[in-house]
Amino acid sequence: MISKKNLKNKRSLRIRSKVKRTSNLRLCAFRSSKHIYIQVIDDKKGKTILSASSHDDSCKKNKGKPKEVAFKVGEKIGDLIKEKKISDKFTFDRGGYLYHGRIKELAMGIRSKGIKF
C-alpha cells in the first residue's frame, strides 16, 4: 500500500534530480507543523548562502495565519537576496511538498520582491 510518506519521498527525489541537473542556486523550502524555513544553497560549493524562517526573531513578532507568515518569510528572503546583490538564476526546491498552501505563499512572497525562478 502506498502511504503519504512514500509519495512525498517519491516527489522529493523527482524534484531533487531535476534541480541537481541545473547549475542554478537552489531555493530549498522546509515546513514543519509550526514553522517554515527557506535557504539559498550553492550546490557547487556545498554551502548555504542565505536563510530565513518563521522561527527568526524578526518574524516571531508578526503573528498571523500560517499562510501570511509564509508570505512574509518569502519577502524576507527576497530582501536578503536583493541586499546581497545575488543576480544568479534560482531553482525552487519545494522538497516534496505539494505546490499549494504555505509553500505557494512562500514562493509568491519571493516573487513579490522581483526574484524570478
C-alpha positions as CSV (number, residue, x, y, z in Angstrom):
1,M,0.0,0.0,0.0
2,I,1.3,3.4,-0.9
3,S,1.5,5.8,2.1
4,K,1.7,9.6,2.2
5,K,5.3,9.3,3.3
6,N,6.2,7.2,0.3
7,L,4.5,9.6,-2.1
8,K,6.3,12.5,-0.5
9,N,9.7,10.8,-0.8
10,K,9.0,9.9,-4.4
11,R,8.1,13.5,-5.2
12,S,11.2,14.7,-3.3
13,L,13.6,12.5,-5.3
14,R,12.0,13.5,-8.6
15,I,12.2,17.2,-7.8
16,R,15.8,17.0,-6.4
17,S,17.0,15.1,-9.5
18,K,15.7,17.9,-11.8
19,V,17.2,20.6,-9.6
20,K,20.6,18.9,-9.5
21,R,20.8,18.9,-13.3
22,T,20.8,22.7,-13.4
23,S,23.7,24.9,-12.4
24,N,21.4,27.4,-10.7
25,L,21.3,28.3,-7.0
26,R,18.7,26.3,-5.1
27,L,15.9,27.8,-3.0
28,C,15.2,24.9,-0.6
29,A,12.0,25.0,1.4
30,F,11.1,23.0,4.5
31,R,7.9,23.3,6.5
32,S,7.1,21.8,9.9
33,S,3.7,21.9,11.6
34,K,4.6,25.3,13.2
35,H,7.3,27.0,11.2
36,I,8.5,27.4,7.6
37,Y,12.2,27.6,6.5
38,I,13.9,28.7,3.3
39,Q,17.6,28.5,2.3
40,V,19.6,29.7,-0.7
41,I,22.1,26.9,-1.4
42,D,25.0,26.8,-3.8
43,D,25.4,23.1,-4.7
44,K,28.7,23.6,-6.5
45,K,30.4,24.8,-3.3
46,G,28.1,22.9,-1.0
47,K,27.3,26.0,1.1
48,T,24.2,27.7,2.4
49,I,24.4,31.3,1.3
50,L,21.3,32.8,3.0
51,S,18.4,31.5,5.1
52,A,15.2,32.8,6.6
53,S,12.5,31.2,8.7
54,S,9.4,32.0,10.7
55,H,11.4,31.0,13.7
56,D,13.7,34.1,13.4
57,D,13.2,36.9,15.9
58,S,12.0,39.4,13.2
59,C,9.2,37.1,12.1
60,K,8.2,36.0,15.5
61,K,6.8,39.5,16.2
62,N,4.5,39.2,13.2
63,K,1.9,36.7,14.3
64,G,-0.8,35.8,12.0
65,K,-2.2,33.0,9.9
66,P,0.3,30.4,8.7
67,K,-0.1,31.5,5.0
68,E,0.5,35.1,5.9
69,V,3.7,34.2,7.9
70,A,4.9,32.1,4.9
71,F,4.4,35.1,2.6
72,K,6.4,37.3,5.0
73,V,9.2,34.8,5.2
74,G,9.3,34.8,1.4
75,E,9.5,38.6,1.3
76,K,12.3,38.4,3.9
77,I,14.4,36.1,1.8
78,G,13.7,38.2,-1.3
79,D,15.0,41.2,0.6
80,L,18.1,39.4,1.7
81,I,18.8,38.2,-1.9
82,K,18.5,41.8,-3.1
83,E,20.6,43.1,-0.3
84,K,23.5,40.7,-1.1
85,K,23.0,41.6,-4.8
86,I,22.8,38.0,-6.0
87,S,21.8,38.0,-9.7
88,D,22.2,34.3,-10.4
89,K,19.3,32.1,-11.5
90,F,17.4,30.2,-8.9
91,T,15.6,26.9,-8.9
92,F,12.8,26.4,-6.3
93,D,13.2,23.1,-4.5
94,R,9.9,22.5,-2.7
95,G,11.2,19.4,-1.0
96,G,8.4,17.0,-2.0
97,Y,5.7,19.3,-0.7
98,L,2.8,20.0,-3.0
99,Y,2.7,23.5,-4.5
100,H,-0.2,24.9,-2.6
101,G,-0.9,26.4,0.8
102,R,2.2,27.7,2.7
103,I,4.7,26.6,0.0
104,K,2.8,28.5,-2.7
105,E,2.6,31.6,-0.4
106,L,6.3,31.4,0.3
107,A,7.0,31.3,-3.5
108,M,4.7,34.3,-4.1
109,G,6.4,36.2,-1.3
110,I,9.8,35.7,-3.0
111,R,8.4,36.6,-6.4
112,S,6.8,39.8,-5.0
113,K,10.4,41.1,-4.4
114,G,11.3,40.6,-8.1
115,I,13.2,37.4,-7.8
116,K,12.5,35.1,-10.7
117,F,12.7,31.3,-10.6
